[in-house]
Amino acid sequence: MSKYIIGPQLYAPSISRYKAAQVAHQRICVRGYHDYIKASISQGRTIRVPLTSGNVIGSAVSRGIRSYQEDSHAISALSLDPKELQTHLAEKLGVLSWDPRRVGPELAGQVVFVGIYDGHGGPSVSQFLQRELHGLFESVQSDMVPDVVSWMKSQGGYFKRFRGGALARWVESNPEPPTFGLEARATLAFLEADKRISEIPESEKCGATSSVLLLHSLESPASAFFSSQNLCITVAHCGDTRVLLCATEGGVAQPLTETHHADARGEAARLRRLGAGLVTDSFGEARWMGALENTRGLGDFRYKSFGVTPEPEVRSQIVTGMLYTYASRPCLIVTLGSQYAFAALVSDGITSTLSDSEIVDVARVSPDPRSAAAAIVSLAEELGTEDNATALVVPLAGWGKTTGPDKTLELRNYRKKMMIGSERQRRT
């Protein structure tokens, strides 16, 4: 598990207050997560698969030309209530056939958590998320909702009339509250994390964006996410970190996140009632309140009342095998591969330099996830990225089965050629 490092700007009294706050929170934060998953093999036996292995999930990190590192990431296995997962599948995806009793309570509630955090203004918030967010995902409970919503209202301004958003059904005390789903759990985890971040002195001026990928196998017996032909993928997202899927057919990049900038359609509609907070500079770059690029994120408390929200955008989909039916025998259906080869999580040090297609094309030819992540970061560096850069590659059942040509190969070679001798390349 990651060891949290307090930023160098913290002075002694701040450290004492922060440690005291940590102790106060331990009563509800159960450390049940771990760095491995279990998968069934045969005759009821299971094996442990280490998530820290680069052959299981690949990661690569670069500071770019910066003298500091504000990116962080976390990989963990959570144990959630199977009833919550069943509720989420039924309400959000219309899946009624999954029965956790066939799998058993331990494996049925197993969820892989992969999070990427891009800090700004300092590393304190991104490091907090690296250490704490996965634990909060596992430990938050519905009876915490009223207190968290009350805290959000106390931020004033935009949140003065906050009603809970995805948590609205749990705001009022109820002796028999509705069962949580993944959307409610993700929202509460993000809001509770932001509440705790408010106790870090630097959080007034520093913050972080966050994208979390959750993987839950629906197979019986339970299989690992990288071999599962029936997998639920959920993304909880705030800001401009990015999650992509690479389709096995043609190697097409499918984004699972949208950038939360003030000039994005959804965010512009959300913030419209606040009036003229959007400022566009001479380069055409939009800034909320003239300073912030992202309108969703954690921390940045001096802008919180102006609508900078920690509420994640949560999306889910089912990834299955590709089904082919023989015309001569319509009752025969065989599975030949899987829909997707891998998922990639990247920070804006990558996306500011590479397109979605370039990211998946450079990763798809790699022999293992670690090499794929390294190839993404290496290309971004070669093409002159200046920011901190992080890439995580999560293999799925279609790993190594991508078809079709490398559509961006010529473009990448041309861009590399144009960078030779340039000032940006000399700095990398």
C-alpha positions as CSV (number, residue, x, y, z in Angstrom):
1,M,0.0,0.0,0.0
2,S,1.1,3.5,-0.8
3,K,2.8,5.5,1.9
4,Y,1.4,9.0,2.2
5,I,4.0,11.8,2.0
6,I,3.1,15.2,3.5
7,G,4.1,18.0,1.1
8,P,7.2,20.0,2.1
9,Q,5.1,23.2,2.5
10,L,3.4,21.9,5.7
11,Y,4.7,23.5,8.8
12,A,4.7,21.8,12.3
13,P,1.3,23.0,13.6
14,S,-0.4,22.1,10.3
15,I,1.1,18.6,10.5
16,S,-0.2,18.2,14.1
17,R,-3.7,19.3,13.1
18,Y,-3.7,17.0,10.0
19,K,-2.5,14.0,12.0
20,A,-5.2,14.6,14.6
21,A,-7.8,14.7,11.8
22,Q,-6.5,11.4,10.5
23,V,-6.9,9.7,13.9
24,A,-10.5,11.1,14.2
25,H,-11.4,9.6,10.8
26,Q,-10.0,6.1,11.5
27,R,-13.2,5.0,13.3
28,I,-15.1,4.7,10.0
29,C,-12.3,4.0,7.5
30,V,-11.8,0.2,7.5
31,R,-8.6,-1.0,5.9
32,G,-10.0,-4.0,4.2
33,Y,-8.6,-3.4,0.7
34,H,-5.5,-5.2,-0.5
35,D,-3.1,-5.4,-3.5
36,Y,-4.2,-8.7,-5.0
37,I,-7.4,-10.3,-6.4
38,K,-8.6,-13.9,-6.2
39,A,-9.8,-15.9,-9.1
40,S,-11.3,-19.4,-9.4
41,I,-9.3,-22.1,-11.2
42,S,-10.9,-25.5,-10.7
43,Q,-12.7,-27.6,-8.1
44,G,-13.5,-24.6,-5.9
45,R,-9.8,-23.6,-5.6
46,T,-8.7,-20.0,-6.0
47,I,-5.4,-18.3,-6.8
48,R,-4.1,-14.9,-5.8
49,V,-3.1,-12.5,-8.6
50,P,-0.9,-9.6,-7.5
51,L,-2.1,-6.2,-8.8
52,T,1.4,-4.8,-8.3
53,S,2.8,-6.9,-11.1
54,G,3.5,-5.0,-14.3
55,N,2.2,-8.0,-16.2
56,V,-1.2,-7.5,-14.6
57,I,-1.5,-3.7,-14.6
58,G,1.1,-1.5,-16.2
59,S,2.1,1.9,-15.0
60,A,4.7,4.5,-16.1
61,V,5.3,8.0,-14.7
62,S,7.5,11.0,-15.8
63,R,8.0,14.4,-14.3
64,G,8.4,15.9,-17.8
65,I,10.5,19.1,-17.5
66,R,9.1,19.9,-14.1
67,S,11.2,19.8,-11.0
68,Y,8.3,18.3,-9.0
69,Q,5.8,15.5,-9.4
70,E,2.1,16.2,-8.8
71,D,0.6,13.1,-10.5
72,S,-0.3,10.1,-8.3
73,H,-2.1,6.8,-8.8
74,A,-3.4,3.9,-6.9
75,I,-4.3,0.3,-7.7
76,S,-6.2,-1.9,-5.2
77,A,-8.8,-4.6,-4.7
78,L,-11.9,-3.6,-2.8
79,S,-14.5,-5.8,-1.1
80,L,-18.0,-4.3,-1.6
81,D,-21.4,-5.6,-0.6
82,P,-22.6,-7.9,-3.5
83,K,-26.2,-6.5,-2.9
84,E,-24.9,-3.0,-3.9
85,L,-23.3,-4.4,-7.1
86,Q,-26.5,-6.3,-7.9
87,T,-28.6,-3.1,-7.3
88,H,-26.2,-1.1,-9.6
89,L,-26.4,-3.7,-12.4
90,A,-30.2,-3.7,-12.2
91,E,-30.9,0.0,-11.9
92,K,-28.2,1.4,-14.2
93,L,-27.7,-1.3,-16.8
94,G,-30.9,-3.4,-16.7
95,V,-28.9,-6.6,-15.8
96,L,-31.1,-8.9,-13.7
97,S,-29.4,-12.2,-14.4
98,W,-26.3,-11.8,-12.2
99,D,-26.7,-13.8,-9.0
100,P,-23.9,-13.3,-6.4
101,R,-24.9,-16.5,-4.6
102,R,-23.4,-18.5,-7.5
103,V,-20.0,-16.9,-6.9
104,G,-19.9,-16.7,-3.1
105,P,-19.8,-13.5,-1.0
106,E,-16.0,-13.1,-1.1
107,L,-15.5,-13.2,-4.8
108,A,-18.9,-11.7,-5.7
109,G,-18.0,-8.5,-3.9
110,Q,-14.4,-8.2,-5.3
111,V,-13.9,-5.0,-7.3
112,V,-10.6,-3.8,-8.8
113,F,-9.9,-0.1,-8.2
114,V,-7.5,1.8,-10.5
115,G,-7.2,5.5,-9.8
116,I,-5.2,8.3,-11.5
117,Y,-4.9,11.7,-9.8
118,D,-3.4,14.8,-11.5
119,G,-2.5,17.5,-8.9
120,H,-2.1,21.2,-9.4
121,G,-0.8,23.9,-7.1
122,G,1.2,21.3,-5.1
123,P,1.1,17.5,-4.5
124,S,-0.8,17.5,-1.2
125,V,-4.3,16.7,-2.6
126,S,-3.1,14.1,-5.2
127,Q,-1.1,12.3,-2.6
128,F,-4.0,12.3,-0.2
129,L,-6.2,10.7,-2.9
130,Q,-3.4,8.1,-3.6
131,R,-3.5,7.0,0.0
132,E,-7.1,7.4,1.0
133,L,-9.7,7.4,-1.9
134,H,-9.8,3.6,-2.4
135,G,-10.2,3.1,1.4
136,L,-13.1,5.5,1.4
137,F,-14.7,3.8,-1.6
138,E,-14.8,0.6,0.5
139,S,-15.8,2.2,3.9
140,V,-18.4,4.9,3.3
141,Q,-21.9,4.2,4.5
142,S,-25.3,5.7,3.6
143,D,-25.7,7.2,7.1
144,M,-22.8,9.5,6.3
145,V,-24.8,11.3,3.6
146,P,-26.6,13.9,5.7
147,D,-23.4,15.1,7.2
148,V,-21.6,15.3,3.9
149,V,-24.4,17.1,2.2
150,S,-24.6,19.6,5.1
151,W,-20.9,20.2,4.7
152,M,-21.3,20.8,1.0
153,K,-24.0,23.4,1.7
154,S,-21.6,25.1,4.2
155,Q,-19.4,26.0,1.2
156,G,-22.0,28.6,0.2
157,G,-22.4,30.2,-3.2
158,Y,-23.1,27.6,-5.8
159,F,-23.7,24.9,-3.1
160,K,-25.9,26.9,-0.8
161,R,-29.0,25.0,-2.1
162,F,-27.2,21.7,-2.7
163,R,-29.7,18.8,-2.4
164,G,-27.3,15.9,-2.7
165,G,-27.2,15.1,-6.4
166,A,-26.8,11.4,-6.8
167,L,-27.1,11.1,-3.0
168,A,-30.5,12.8,-2.8
169,R,-32.4,9.6,-1.8
170,W,-30.2,9.2,1.3
171,V,-30.2,12.8,2.6
172,E,-33.3,12.3,4.8
173,S,-32.9,9.9,7.7
174,N,-34.6,6.6,6.9
175,P,-34.7,3.5,9.2
176,E,-34.6,1.4,6.0
177,P,-32.6,3.4,3.4
178,P,-32.4,2.3,-0.2
179,T,-29.5,0.0,-1.1
180,F,-26.5,1.9,-2.3
181,G,-25.3,1.5,-5.9
182,L,-21.9,2.2,-7.3
183,E,-22.9,5.7,-8.4
184,A,-24.0,6.7,-4.9
185,R,-20.9,5.0,-3.4
186,A,-18.5,6.8,-5.8
187,T,-20.2,10.1,-5.2
188,L,-20.1,9.8,-1.4
189,A,-16.5,8.7,-1.5
190,F,-15.4,11.7,-3.6
191,L,-17.4,14.1,-1.4
192,E,-16.1,12.6,1.8
193,A,-12.6,12.8,0.5
194,D,-13.1,16.5,-0.4
195,K,-14.4,17.1,3.1
196,R,-11.3,15.6,4.6
197,I,-9.0,17.4,2.1
198,S,-10.5,20.7,3.4
199,E,-8.5,20.1,6.6
200,I,-5.2,20.2,4.7
201,P,-3.9,23.8,4.8
202,E,-2.7,23.8,1.2
203,S,-6.1,22.7,-0.2
204,E,-7.2,26.4,-0.3
205,K,-4.9,26.9,-3.3
206,C,-4.1,23.4,-4.5
207,G,-6.3,20.5,-5.8
208,A,-6.4,17.5,-8.1
209,T,-8.5,15.9,-10.8
210,S,-9.3,12.2,-10.6
211,S,-10.4,9.3,-12.7
212,V,-11.3,6.0,-11.1
213,L,-11.8,2.7,-13.1
214,L,-13.8,0.0,-11.3
215,L,-13.8,-3.6,-12.7
216,H,-16.2,-6.3,-11.5
217,S,-16.3,-9.7,-13.1
218,L,-19.8,-11.1,-13.7
219,E,-18.7,-14.6,-14.5
220,S,-19.4,-17.7,-12.4
221,P,-17.1,-19.1,-11.3
222,A,-15.3,-15.8,-10.8
223,S,-12.5,-15.0,-13.2
224,A,-9.9,-12.3,-13.1
225,F,-10.7,-9.0,-14.9
226,F,-8.1,-9.7,-17.7
227,S,-9.8,-12.9,-18.7
228,S,-13.4,-12.2,-18.0
229,Q,-15.8,-12.4,-20.9
230,N,-18.5,-10.7,-18.9
231,L,-17.2,-7.6,-17.1
232,C,-18.8,-4.6,-15.6
233,I,-16.7,-1.4,-16.1
234,T,-17.5,1.7,-14.1
235,V,-15.7,5.1,-14.3
236,A,-16.0,7.8,-11.7
237,H,-14.5,11.0,-13.1
238,C,-13.7,14.6,-12.2
239,G,-11.6,16.9,-14.3
240,D,-9.3,16.3,-17.3
241,T,-7.6,13.0,-16.5
242,R,-8.8,10.5,-19.2
243,V,-9.9,6.9,-19.5
244,L,-9.9,5.1,-22.8
245,L,-10.9,1.6,-24.1
246,C,-9.1,0.1,-27.0
247,A,-11.5,-2.1,-29.1
248,T,-10.1,-5.3,-30.5
249,E,-11.9,-4.7,-33.8
250,G,-9.8,-2.1,-35.6
251,G,-8.0,-0.8,-32.5
252,V,-10.5,2.0,-32.2
253,A,-10.2,4.3,-29.1
254,Q,-13.4,4.7,-27.1
255,P,-13.2,7.5,-24.5
256,L,-15.1,6.8,-21.2
257,T,-14.6,10.3,-19.8
258,E,-15.3,13.9,-20.9
259,T,-13.1,16.8,-20.0
260,H,-14.7,19.0,-17.3
261,H,-13.6,22.4,-18.6
262,A,-15.8,25.5,-18.3
263,D,-16.3,25.7,-22.0
264,A,-17.5,22.1,-22.3
265,R,-21.2,21.8,-23.1
266,G,-22.3,20.0,-19.9
267,E,-20.2,22.1,-17.6
268,A,-21.2,25.4,-19.3
269,A,-24.9,24.5,-18.7
270,R,-24.2,23.6,-15.1
271,L,-22.4,26.8,-14.3
272,R,-24.5,29.2,-16.5
273,R,-26.5,30.6,-13.5
274,L,-23.3,31.9,-11.9
275,G,-22.9,34.4,-14.8
276,A,-19.6,35.6,-16.2
277,G,-17.1,33.3,-14.6
278,L,-15.5,32.1,-17.9
279,V,-12.4,34.0,-19.1
280,T,-10.8,33.1,-22.4
281,D,-7.2,34.2,-23.0
282,S,-5.6,35.3,-26.3
283,F,-4.6,31.7,-27.0
284,G,-8.2,30.6,-26.8
285,E,-7.8,28.7,-23.6
286,A,-10.7,29.0,-21.2
287,R,-10.3,29.5,-17.4
288,W,-13.0,29.4,-14.8
289,M,-12.8,32.6,-12.7
290,G,-9.8,33.4,-14.8
291,A,-7.6,30.8,-13.1
292,L,-8.9,27.2,-13.2
293,E,-8.9,25.0,-16.2
294,N,-11.1,22.3,-14.6
295,T,-14.6,22.9,-13.1
296,R,-14.7,19.6,-11.4
297,G,-12.1,18.4,-9.0
298,L,-11.1,18.0,-5.4
299,G,-9.5,20.7,-3.3
300,D,-9.2,24.3,-4.7
301,F,-11.4,25.6,-1.8
302,R,-11.0,29.3,-2.6
303,Y,-13.0,28.5,-5.7
304,K,-15.5,26.0,-4.2
305,S,-18.3,28.5,-3.8
306,F,-18.1,29.4,-7.5
307,G,-19.1,25.9,-8.5
308,V,-15.9,23.8,-8.6
309,T,-17.5,20.5,-7.5
310,P,-16.0,17.2,-6.4
311,E,-19.1,15.3,-7.6
312,P,-17.9,12.7,-10.1
313,E,-19.5,11.8,-13.4
314,V,-20.2,8.1,-13.1
315,R,-20.7,5.8,-16.1
316,S,-21.0,2.1,-16.4
317,Q,-21.1,-0.5,-19.2
318,I,-20.9,-4.2,-19.7
319,V,-18.0,-5.6,-21.7
320,T,-18.7,-9.0,-23.2
321,G,-17.3,-11.4,-25.7
322,M,-17.9,-10.8,-29.4
323,L,-20.7,-13.1,-30.5
324,Y,-20.8,-14.6,-34.0
325,T,-23.8,-16.7,-35.1
326,Y,-23.4,-19.3,-37.9
327,A,-26.2,-18.7,-40.5
328,S,-26.6,-22.4,-41.1
329,R,-27.1,-23.2,-37.5
330,P,-28.7,-20.2,-35.8
331,C,-28.8,-21.9,-32.4
332,L,-25.0,-22.1,-32.3
333,I,-23.2,-19.1,-30.9
334,V,-19.5,-19.1,-30.3
335,T,-17.3,-16.5,-28.6
336,L,-14.3,-15.5,-30.6
337,G,-12.3,-13.0,-28.5
338,S,-13.6,-10.0,-26.6
339,Q,-14.8,-6.5,-27.3
340,Y,-11.8,-4.7,-25.9
341,A,-8.1,-5.2,-25.6
342,F,-7.3,-2.9,-22.7
343,A,-8.2,0.3,-20.8
344,A,-5.8,3.2,-20.5
345,L,-5.8,5.9,-17.8
346,V,-3.7,8.9,-18.6
347,S,-3.1,12.4,-17.1
348,D,-3.2,15.6,-19.1
349,G,0.6,15.5,-19.5
350,I,-0.2,12.7,-22.0
351,T,-3.4,14.1,-23.6
352,S,-2.0,17.5,-24.1
353,T,0.5,15.9,-26.5
354,L,-1.1,12.7,-27.9
355,S,-4.5,12.0,-29.4
356,D,-6.7,9.2,-28.2
357,S,-5.8,7.2,-31.3
358,E,-2.1,7.7,-30.8
359,I,-2.4,6.5,-27.2
360,V,-4.1,3.2,-28.0
361,D,-2.0,2.6,-31.2
362,V,1.3,2.9,-29.4
363,A,0.1,0.7,-26.6
364,R,-1.6,-2.1,-28.6
365,V,1.6,-3.5,-30.0
366,S,3.4,-3.8,-26.6
367,P,4.0,-7.3,-25.2
368,D,2.8,-6.6,-21.7
369,P,0.9,-3.8,-19.8
370,R,4.1,-2.4,-18.2
371,S,5.7,-1.9,-21.7
372,A,2.5,-0.4,-23.0
373,A,2.4,2.2,-20.3
374,A,6.0,3.0,-20.8
375,A,5.6,3.4,-24.5
376,I,2.8,5.9,-24.0
377,V,4.8,8.0,-21.6
378,S,8.0,7.7,-23.8
379,L,6.1,8.9,-26.9
380,A,4.7,11.9,-25.0
381,E,8.2,12.8,-23.9
382,E,9.6,12.4,-27.3
383,L,7.0,14.7,-28.7
384,G,7.8,17.4,-26.2
385,T,5.4,17.1,-23.3
386,E,6.3,19.5,-20.5
387,D,3.9,18.5,-17.8
388,N,4.0,15.5,-15.4
389,A,2.8,12.5,-17.3
390,T,1.3,9.2,-16.0
391,A,-0.1,6.2,-17.9
392,L,-1.8,3.1,-16.5
393,V,-2.7,0.2,-18.8
394,V,-5.3,-2.4,-17.7
395,P,-5.5,-5.5,-19.9
396,L,-8.9,-7.0,-20.7
397,A,-9.9,-10.3,-22.3
398,G,-9.0,-9.1,-25.8
399,W,-5.4,-8.3,-24.9
400,G,-3.1,-9.1,-27.8
401,K,-6.0,-9.7,-30.2
402,T,-6.4,-6.3,-31.7
403,T,-7.0,-6.4,-35.5
404,G,-6.5,-3.8,-38.2
405,P,-3.6,-1.5,-39.1
406,D,-1.8,1.0,-36.9
407,K,-3.7,4.1,-38.2
408,T,-1.4,6.7,-36.6
409,L,2.0,5.1,-37.4
410,E,2.8,7.5,-40.2
411,L,1.5,10.5,-38.2
412,R,3.7,9.6,-35.2
413,N,6.8,9.1,-37.4
414,Y,6.1,12.5,-39.0
415,R,5.7,14.2,-35.7
416,K,8.9,12.6,-34.4
417,K,10.8,13.8,-37.4
418,M,9.5,17.3,-37.0
419,M,10.6,17.3,-33.4
420,I,14.3,16.5,-34.2
421,G,16.5,19.4,-33.0
422,S,13.6,21.4,-31.6
423,E,13.9,23.2,-28.3
424,R,11.1,21.1,-26.8
425,Q,12.8,17.9,-27.6
426,R,16.1,19.1,-26.3
427,R,14.5,19.7,-22.9
428,T,13.2,16.2,-22.6
